[in-house]
Amino acid sequence: MPIVINLDVMMAKRKMSLNELAQKVDLTLANLSIFKTGKAKAVRFSTLESICEALDCQPGDLLEFRKED
């Protein structure tokens, strides 16, 4: 998949657990885990905004495009 999710990297930088982030952004642990593992097919801008606010980061810190060979 050419879009890579770097949520785990940002969570580690902020020393925040998945449980803590799920509570802050008001998402279920299961849905946040799907996003974190890159299995999500879409993400709402409101969800992305909440995650960025909780982690004090930009969307580009969470999403990365990698060209497939």
Secondary structure, 3 states (H helix, E strand, C coil): CCEEECHHHHHHHCCCCHHHHHHHHCCCHHHHHHHHCCCCCCCCHHHHHHHHHHHCCCHHHHEEECCCC
